[in-house]
Amino acid sequence: MESATKTIKTLFALFFRLKGRFPLAFFIVRRIAAMFVMLLVFSFSLFLLLDILPGQDIIGIVMATRAPDTSDLPPDIAAQIQADLADRWRRRLGLDRPFYVQYARWAQGALRGDFGVGLVSRAPVGFLMRERFLNTLFLNIISLSTITLASVLLGSLLARRAGGRMDLAANFAALALYSLPPLMVCILLQILAFMTGLFPITGFPRFSFASAPGAFVPAYIHHVFLLVMVHFAQGFGEGMRETRALVLDQISRPYMLSLRMRGISERRALFSHAFRNCLTQTFTRVGLTLTGIFGSSLVMEIIFAFPGSGRLMYEAMIMRDVNLVLSIFVFISVFLMVTFTIVDILIAAFDPRVRYG
């Protein structure tokens, strides 16, 4: 008993010694452990919700698409054939077992990187998700870059000219954009595209990048312009106003007066000193904006017929394809959690006041 207690004390001492020497590594390990627990809880809750959700079950959908035509048979024989086929499909898909057993089987495969196959299409889930997720990711990165660059530059410029006409007009426009629901913006932009013919209503070119790389890039920009504008309207107003408030707070600090007295130019003092002190909030805002963009992708991709992961999740939920819904949810959640971990690391790297220990 004494030896076991001594061993535990030694392990704890070693743990805290390593934690003191490598605080960032322990922060990342702690984040990964918390990520695993959150994914386990969220995915189980979603699986349970899909299991108790009212409506047509997956067997009815499979039977409607794959069962043979029995309309020319007597009703009792046709009913017996349909019941036998339904039982066979239920056993084949593993739906005859309790929901917690089904979830355990899916979780075991997911830990090995095998997300199974779609219950309706019978195609590998990884194959179904790969191209759709890349489409959503690429579009959201373009939107995030546009929002961040515009909000940071304009917010910093307005902070130097606070109270002027340009500042009042920009704040009014930002509040107006921020007040519009994303669904309304999608509909208004589609009406505009339909009436003017300047932009296509659908959100993706009809040909692939491999078939014509030179023509694909301008066609892609032309197709996704309205989708980027929806994201821009959603995130620009808040980001610009927050950047303006942060920079305005910094340029009124005593150290800015000291920099001006030393002869440092206003532009250098603003971007090399004042804006550097705003990077913590800016990185946090970037992470929150990316989360909001992924959240609005579900509605936006349906309206614009964009072949992304949000639309795929909607189609999978309509078809009650549990494997596909859970896999998309886990994939997007892991991506966002990793993004926030990177944001926290960048905050610690750029702000010497922040330490993870």
TIZAPA-624854 format. One record per residue (C-alpha): residue in three letters; x, y, z; residue number from 1. Coordinates in Angstrom, 3 decimals, m for minus. Last residue first. Layout:
N
[ALA, [X, Y, Z], NUM],
...
This chain:
357
[GLY, [0.087, 26.728, m17.772], 357],
[TYR, [m1.107, 28.436, m20.888], 356],
[ARG, [0.395, 31.928, m21.079], 355],
[VAL, [m1.154, 35.151, m22.319], 354],
[ARG, [0.583, 38.459, m21.502], 353],
[PRO, [3.135, 37.894, m24.259], 352],
[ASP, [0.383, 38.316, m26.898], 351],
[PHE, [1.348, 37.149, m30.391], 350],
[ALA, [2.283, 33.523, m29.615], 349],
[ALA, [m0.346, 33.052, m26.896], 348],
[ILE, [m3.081, 34.339, m29.204], 347],
[LEU, [m1.761, 32.141, m32.017], 346],
[ILE, [m2.042, 29.082, m29.758], 345],
[ASP, [m5.621, 30.002, m28.841], 344],
[VAL, [m6.510, 30.425, m32.525], 343],
[ILE, [m4.950, 27.038, m33.335], 342],
[THR, [m7.138, 25.443, m30.647], 341],
[PHE, [m10.167, 27.269, m32.069], 340],
[THR, [m9.428, 25.845, m35.532], 339],
[VAL, [m8.972, 22.337, m34.125], 338],
[MET, [m12.414, 22.619, m32.521], 337],
[LEU, [m13.920, 23.884, m35.787], 336],
[PHE, [m12.429, 21.040, m37.851], 335],
[VAL, [m13.405, 18.429, m35.290], 334],
[SER, [m16.979, 19.729, m35.243], 333],
[ILE, [m17.207, 19.739, m39.060], 332],
[PHE, [m16.048, 16.116, m39.282], 331],
[VAL, [m18.179, 14.960, m36.354], 330],
[PHE, [m21.361, 16.501, m37.797], 329],
[ILE, [m20.632, 15.170, m41.285], 328],
[SER, [m20.068, 11.673, m39.872], 327],
[LEU, [m23.178, 11.785, m37.690], 326],
[VAL, [m25.431, 12.840, m40.571], 325],
[LEU, [m23.953, 10.258, m42.973], 324],
[ASN, [m24.266, 7.332, m40.597], 323],
[VAL, [m27.789, 8.356, m39.517], 322],
[ASP, [m29.266, 8.478, m43.020], 321],
[ARG, [m32.781, 9.646, m42.089], 320],
[MET, [m33.412, 10.531, m45.778], 319],
[ILE, [m34.379, 14.101, m44.838], 318],
[MET, [m31.437, 14.198, m42.426], 317],
[ALA, [m29.070, 13.021, m45.177], 316],
[GLU, [m30.356, 15.673, m47.584], 315],
[TYR, [m29.817, 18.387, m44.964], 314],
[MET, [m26.346, 17.050, m44.171], 313],
[LEU, [m25.446, 17.080, m47.874], 312],
[ARG, [m26.690, 20.671, m48.162], 311],
[GLY, [m24.419, 21.706, m45.318], 310],
[SER, [m21.486, 19.667, m46.684], 309],
[GLY, [m21.461, 21.500, m49.994], 308],
[PRO, [m22.947, 21.154, m53.466], 307],
[PHE, [m24.435, 24.673, m53.702], 306],
[ALA, [m28.103, 24.677, m54.700], 305],
[PHE, [m28.294, 28.423, m53.858], 304],
[ILE, [m31.153, 28.046, m51.359], 303],
[ILE, [m29.915, 24.744, m49.917], 302],
[GLU, [m26.320, 25.946, m49.666], 301],
[MET, [m27.379, 29.091, m47.809], 300],
[VAL, [m29.523, 27.359, m45.216], 299],
[LEU, [m26.922, 24.771, m44.153], 298],
[SER, [m23.995, 27.140, m44.698], 297],
[SER, [m25.289, 29.459, m41.972], 296],
[GLY, [m23.644, 27.436, m39.203], 295],
[PHE, [m20.370, 27.110, m41.101], 294],
[ILE, [m20.235, 30.894, m41.471], 293],
[GLY, [m21.089, 31.434, m37.815], 292],
[THR, [m18.262, 29.148, m36.713], 291],
[LEU, [m15.835, 30.949, m39.026], 290],
[THR, [m16.919, 34.280, m37.566], 289],
[LEU, [m16.320, 32.996, m34.020], 288],
[GLY, [m12.796, 31.906, m34.920], 287],
[VAL, [m12.009, 35.198, m36.647], 286],
[ARG, [m13.432, 37.146, m33.685], 285],
[THR, [m11.088, 35.304, m31.307], 284],
[PHE, [m8.139, 36.135, m33.543], 283],
[THR, [m9.182, 39.797, m33.561], 282],
[GLN, [m9.712, 39.894, m29.779], 281],
[THR, [m6.162, 38.719, m29.154], 280],
[LEU, [m4.763, 40.777, m32.056], 279],
[CYS, [m5.908, 44.103, m30.562], 278],
[ASN, [m2.577, 44.892, m28.877], 277],
[ARG, [m0.878, 44.487, m32.252], 276],
[PHE, [m3.321, 47.038, m33.699], 275],
[ALA, [m2.003, 49.752, m31.408], 274],
[HIS, [1.694, 49.021, m31.881], 273],
[SER, [2.794, 48.239, m35.434], 272],
[PHE, [m0.453, 49.144, m37.225], 271],
[LEU, [m1.381, 52.376, m35.461], 270],
[ALA, [2.052, 53.610, m34.460], 269],
[ARG, [3.324, 52.940, m37.976], 268],
[ARG, [0.415, 54.814, m39.544], 267],
[GLU, [0.689, 57.745, m37.146], 266],
[SER, [4.393, 58.187, m37.839], 265],
[ILE, [6.874, 57.830, m34.995], 264],
[GLY, [8.325, 61.186, m33.950], 263],
[ARG, [9.090, 60.321, m30.324], 262],
[MET, [6.182, 62.511, m29.232], 261],
[ARG, [3.836, 60.409, m31.367], 260],
[LEU, [5.036, 57.234, m29.644], 259],
[SER, [4.515, 58.774, m26.201], 258],
[LEU, [0.989, 59.809, m27.158], 257],
[MET, [0.320, 56.236, m28.220], 256],
[TYR, [1.697, 54.995, m24.875], 255],
[PRO, [m0.849, 57.139, m23.026], 254],
[ARG, [m3.861, 55.218, m24.445], 253],
[SER, [m6.359, 56.956, m26.748], 252],
[ILE, [m5.089, 55.078, m29.799], 251],
[GLN, [m5.818, 51.767, m28.055], 250],
[ASP, [m9.498, 52.357, m27.316], 249],
[LEU, [m10.167, 53.519, m30.877], 248],
[VAL, [m8.369, 50.405, m32.150], 247],
[LEU, [m10.637, 48.129, m30.118], 246],
[ALA, [m13.850, 50.014, m30.959], 245],
[ARG, [m13.064, 50.107, m34.690], 244],
[THR, [m12.160, 46.403, m34.710], 243],
[GLU, [m15.455, 45.566, m32.983], 242],
[ARG, [m17.464, 47.710, m35.402], 241],
[MET, [m15.777, 46.149, m38.425], 240],
[GLY, [m16.240, 42.588, m37.173], 239],
[GLU, [m19.904, 43.109, m36.292], 238],
[GLY, [m20.750, 44.601, m39.664], 237],
[PHE, [m18.646, 42.226, m41.747], 236],
[GLY, [m19.977, 38.914, m40.441], 235],
[GLN, [m23.461, 38.297, m41.880], 234],
[ALA, [m23.314, 40.664, m44.841], 233],
[PHE, [m20.019, 39.095, m45.876], 232],
[HIS, [m21.435, 35.586, m45.545], 231],
[VAL, [m24.284, 36.500, m47.890], 230],
[MET, [m21.847, 38.331, m50.185], 229],
[VAL, [m19.682, 35.199, m50.396], 228],
[LEU, [m22.733, 33.264, m51.579], 227],
[LEU, [m23.495, 35.960, m54.172], 226],
[PHE, [m19.955, 35.775, m55.578], 225],
[VAL, [m19.952, 31.965, m55.662], 224],
[HIS, [m20.949, 31.579, m59.324], 223],
[HIS, [m18.789, 34.345, m60.829], 222],
[ILE, [m15.762, 33.337, m58.762], 221],
[TYR, [m16.197, 29.734, m59.926], 220],
[ALA, [m16.532, 30.784, m63.567], 219],
[PRO, [m13.387, 32.927, m63.281], 218],
[VAL, [m11.470, 29.934, m61.802], 217],
[PHE, [m12.966, 27.202, m64.033], 216],
[ALA, [m11.994, 28.694, m67.387], 215],
[GLY, [m8.264, 28.200, m66.949], 214],
[PRO, [m8.587, 24.842, m65.208], 213],
[ALA, [m10.795, 23.286, m67.925], 212],
[SER, [m11.651, 19.578, m67.432], 211],
[ALA, [m9.787, 19.182, m64.148], 210],
[PHE, [m11.570, 22.131, m62.520], 209],
[SER, [m14.963, 20.571, m63.147], 208],
[PHE, [m17.843, 21.728, m65.354], 207],
[ARG, [m21.336, 23.040, m64.549], 206],
[PRO, [m20.008, 25.817, m62.341], 205],
[PHE, [m21.340, 26.095, m58.755], 204],
[GLY, [m23.716, 28.336, m56.811], 203],
[THR, [m26.983, 28.268, m58.683], 202],
[ILE, [m28.733, 31.580, m59.348], 201],
[PRO, [m26.157, 32.754, m61.852], 200],
[PHE, [m25.030, 36.381, m61.606], 199],
[LEU, [m25.665, 39.473, m63.724], 198],
[GLY, [m29.056, 38.271, m64.971], 197],
[THR, [m30.662, 41.452, m63.639], 196],
[MET, [m34.019, 40.136, m62.415], 195],
[PHE, [m32.892, 36.613, m61.467], 194],
[ALA, [m29.689, 37.778, m59.774], 193],
[LEU, [m31.578, 40.420, m57.777], 192],
[ILE, [m34.229, 37.897, m56.729], 191],
[GLN, [m31.448, 35.521, m55.663], 190],
[LEU, [m29.773, 38.322, m53.728], 189],
[LEU, [m33.005, 39.147, m51.920], 188],
[ILE, [m33.634, 35.484, m51.051], 187],
[CYS, [m30.142, 34.911, m49.671], 186],
[VAL, [m30.207, 38.199, m47.712], 185],
[MET, [m33.562, 37.238, m46.185], 184],
[LEU, [m32.195, 33.866, m45.073], 183],
[PRO, [m29.075, 35.513, m43.624], 182],
[PRO, [m31.245, 37.734, m41.364], 181],
[LEU, [m30.633, 41.475, m41.916], 180],
[SER, [m29.690, 43.407, m38.770], 179],
[TYR, [m25.933, 43.024, m39.312], 178],
[LEU, [m26.169, 44.544, m42.774], 177],
[ALA, [m28.108, 47.585, m41.485], 176],
[LEU, [m25.776, 47.998, m38.502], 175],
[ALA, [m22.741, 47.909, m40.790], 174],
[ALA, [m24.303, 50.410, m43.207], 173],
[PHE, [m25.069, 52.838, m40.347], 172],
[ASN, [m21.558, 52.418, m38.946], 171],
[ALA, [m20.036, 53.073, m42.374], 170],
[ALA, [m22.133, 56.227, m42.885], 169],
[LEU, [m21.273, 57.609, m39.431], 168],
[ASP, [m17.544, 56.925, m39.855], 167],
[MET, [m17.481, 58.416, m43.339], 166],
[ARG, [m19.210, 61.517, m42.077], 165],
[GLY, [m16.711, 62.004, m39.262], 164],
[GLY, [m17.075, 60.986, m35.626], 163],
[ALA, [m14.093, 58.686, m35.560], 162],
[ARG, [m11.537, 59.331, m38.280], 161],
[ARG, [m8.596, 57.320, m36.937], 160],
[ALA, [m10.958, 54.601, m35.700], 159],
[LEU, [m12.595, 54.579, m39.128], 158],
[LEU, [m9.342, 53.509, m40.765], 157],
[SER, [m8.785, 50.689, m38.286], 156],
[GLY, [m12.337, 49.419, m38.777], 155],
[LEU, [m12.004, 49.653, m42.565], 154],
[LEU, [m8.775, 47.645, m42.651], 153],
[VAL, [m9.818, 45.063, m40.056], 152],
[SER, [m13.387, 44.624, m41.355], 151],
[ALA, [m12.339, 44.311, m45.003], 150],
[LEU, [m9.505, 41.841, m44.387], 149],
[THR, [m11.501, 39.714, m41.954], 148],
[ILE, [m14.679, 39.554, m44.054], 147],
[THR, [m12.866, 38.757, m47.307], 146],
[SER, [m10.635, 36.124, m45.688], 145],
[LEU, [m13.634, 34.511, m43.973], 144],
[SER, [m15.630, 34.387, m47.216], 143],
[ILE, [m12.765, 32.838, m49.184], 142],
[ILE, [m12.158, 30.345, m46.356], 141],
[ASN, [m15.880, 29.562, m46.281], 140],
[LEU, [m15.976, 28.782, m50.013], 139],
[PHE, [m12.933, 26.513, m49.806], 138],
[LEU, [m14.299, 24.684, m46.772], 137],
[THR, [m17.765, 24.198, m48.272], 136],
[ASN, [m16.391, 22.760, m51.525], 135],
[LEU, [m13.855, 20.648, m49.626], 134],
[PHE, [m16.662, 19.273, m47.459], 133],
[ARG, [m18.729, 18.264, m50.497], 132],
[GLU, [m15.760, 16.640, m52.257], 131],
[ARG, [m14.815, 14.428, m49.314], 130],
[MET, [m18.205, 13.754, m47.745], 129],
[LEU, [m19.679, 11.184, m50.143], 128],
[PHE, [m16.387, 9.296, m50.519], 127],
[GLY, [m15.863, 9.236, m46.767], 126],
[VAL, [m19.413, 7.970, m46.266], 125],
[PRO, [m18.768, 4.963, m48.505], 124],
[ALA, [m21.687, 4.382, m50.909], 123],
[ARG, [m24.716, 2.317, m49.855], 122],
[SER, [m26.931, 5.149, m51.233], 121],
[VAL, [m29.602, 4.742, m48.565], 120],
[LEU, [m27.748, 3.676, m45.424], 119],
[GLY, [m24.640, 5.568, m46.446], 118],
[VAL, [m21.553, 3.515, m45.742], 117],
[GLY, [m19.316, 3.168, m42.712], 116],
[PHE, [m17.434, 5.966, m40.992], 115],
[ASP, [m14.149, 4.045, m40.983], 114],
[GLY, [m11.376, 6.174, m39.481], 113],
[ARG, [m10.598, 3.613, m36.784], 112],
[LEU, [m12.278, 5.765, m34.132], 111],
[ALA, [m15.228, 6.137, m36.524], 110],
[GLY, [m15.615, 2.343, m36.752], 109],
[GLN, [m15.857, 1.986, m32.987], 108],
[ALA, [m18.258, 4.932, m32.812], 107],
[TRP, [m20.572, 3.388, m35.455], 106],
[ARG, [m20.707, 0.054, m33.657], 105],
[ALA, [m21.320, 1.769, m30.309], 104],
[TYR, [m24.101, 3.865, m31.843], 103],
[GLN, [m25.879, 0.796, m33.194], 102],
[VAL, [m25.568, m0.900, m29.805], 101],
[TYR, [m26.969, 2.217, m28.132], 100],
[PHE, [m29.878, 2.258, m30.604], 99],
[PRO, [m30.967, m1.279, m29.751], 98],
[ARG, [m30.505, m3.854, m32.557], 97],
[ASP, [m32.823, m4.483, m35.525], 96],
[LEU, [m31.335, m1.494, m37.305], 95],
[GLY, [m28.151, m3.353, m38.226], 94],
[LEU, [m28.406, m2.317, m41.885], 93],
[ARG, [m28.684, m5.943, m43.057], 92],
[ARG, [m31.056, m6.868, m40.222], 91],
[ARG, [m33.424, m4.005, m41.091], 90],
[TRP, [m33.081, m4.758, m44.790], 89],
[ARG, [m34.132, m8.371, m44.253], 88],
[ASP, [m37.018, m7.370, m42.001], 87],
[ALA, [m38.253, m4.880, m44.638], 86],
[LEU, [m37.919, m7.496, m47.378], 85],
[ASP, [m39.969, m9.989, m45.364], 84],
[ALA, [m42.655, m7.357, m44.646], 83],
[GLN, [m42.832, m6.358, m48.328], 82],
[ILE, [m43.131, m9.985, m49.413], 81],
[GLN, [m45.890, m10.628, m46.866], 80],
[ALA, [m47.786, m7.507, m47.960], 79],
[ALA, [m47.543, m8.554, m51.623], 78],
[ILE, [m48.807, m12.043, m50.775], 77],
[ASP, [m51.786, m10.647, m48.852], 76],
[PRO, [m52.588, m8.062, m51.540], 75],
[PRO, [m52.495, m10.492, m54.485], 74],
[LEU, [m49.610, m9.713, m56.860], 73],
[ASP, [m49.649, m7.178, m59.710], 72],
[SER, [m48.644, m4.297, m57.436], 71],
[THR, [m45.567, m6.114, m56.189], 70],
[ASP, [m42.899, m3.836, m57.696], 69],
[PRO, [m39.501, m4.678, m56.275], 68],
[ALA, [m38.154, m2.866, m53.185], 67],
[ARG, [m35.152, m0.558, m53.691], 66],
[THR, [m36.342, 3.072, m53.623], 65],
[ALA, [m39.531, 2.911, m51.548], 64],
[MET, [m38.120, 0.081, m49.433], 63],
[VAL, [m35.068, 2.157, m48.568], 62],
[ILE, [m37.231, 5.112, m47.538], 61],
[GLY, [m39.524, 2.927, m45.431], 60],
[ILE, [m36.505, 1.279, m43.821], 59],
[ILE, [m35.009, 4.685, m42.992], 58],
[ASP, [m37.997, 5.685, m40.884], 57],
[GLN, [m40.797, 7.975, m42.001], 56],
[GLY, [m41.592, 10.666, m39.476], 55],
[PRO, [m40.966, 11.329, m35.804], 54],
[LEU, [m37.431, 11.816, m34.446], 53],
[ILE, [m36.698, 9.252, m31.712], 52],
[ASP, [m33.662, 7.711, m33.441], 51],
[LEU, [m32.453, 11.002, m34.898], 50],
[LEU, [m32.423, 12.541, m31.411], 49],
[LEU, [m30.576, 9.534, m29.953], 48],
[PHE, [m27.896, 9.766, m32.634], 47],
[LEU, [m27.610, 13.515, m32.065], 46],
[SER, [m27.175, 13.005, m28.321], 45],
[PHE, [m24.575, 10.293, m28.908], 44],
[SER, [m22.700, 12.559, m31.336], 43],
[PHE, [m22.744, 15.460, m28.880], 42],
[VAL, [m21.552, 13.454, m25.872], 41],
[LEU, [m18.754, 11.622, m27.702], 40],
[LEU, [m17.683, 14.743, m29.584], 39],
[MET, [m17.504, 16.663, m26.311], 38],
[VAL, [m15.411, 13.939, m24.640], 37],
[PHE, [m12.978, 13.743, m27.565], 36],
[MET, [m12.614, 17.513, m27.734], 35],
[ALA, [m11.916, 17.688, m23.996], 34],
[ALA, [m9.107, 15.156, m24.422], 33],
[ILE, [m7.719, 17.032, m27.424], 32],
[ARG, [m7.867, 20.323, m25.525], 31],
[ARG, [m6.011, 18.826, m22.562], 30],
[VAL, [m3.321, 17.485, m24.893], 29],
[ILE, [m2.991, 20.921, m26.519], 28],
[PHE, [m2.695, 22.659, m23.131], 27],
[PHE, [m0.166, 20.051, m22.000], 26],
[ALA, [1.969, 20.820, m25.043], 25],
[LEU, [1.659, 24.550, m24.374], 24],
[PRO, [2.733, 24.196, m20.735], 23],
[PHE, [5.901, 22.195, m21.495], 22],
[ARG, [8.308, 22.771, m18.563], 21],
[GLY, [5.689, 23.403, m15.870], 20],
[LYS, [3.486, 20.576, m17.129], 19],
[LEU, [6.509, 18.269, m17.159], 18],
[ARG, [7.149, 19.022, m13.481], 17],
[PHE, [3.449, 18.739, m12.669], 16],
[PHE, [3.266, 15.280, m14.231], 15],
[LEU, [6.533, 14.089, m12.657], 14],
[ALA, [5.275, 15.095, m9.202], 13],
[PHE, [1.969, 13.342, m9.872], 12],
[LEU, [3.777, 10.203, m11.024], 11],
[THR, [5.998, 10.241, m7.929], 10],
[LYS, [2.998, 10.680, m5.633], 9],
[ILE, [1.252, 7.757, m7.337], 8],
[THR, [4.363, 5.577, m6.934], 7],
[LYS, [4.644, 6.478, m3.254], 6],
[THR, [1.012, 5.582, m2.671], 5],
[ALA, [1.529, 2.250, m4.429], 4],
[SER, [4.662, 1.556, m2.351], 3],
[GLU, [2.808, 2.385, 0.885], 2],
[MET, [0.000, 0.000, 0.000], 1],
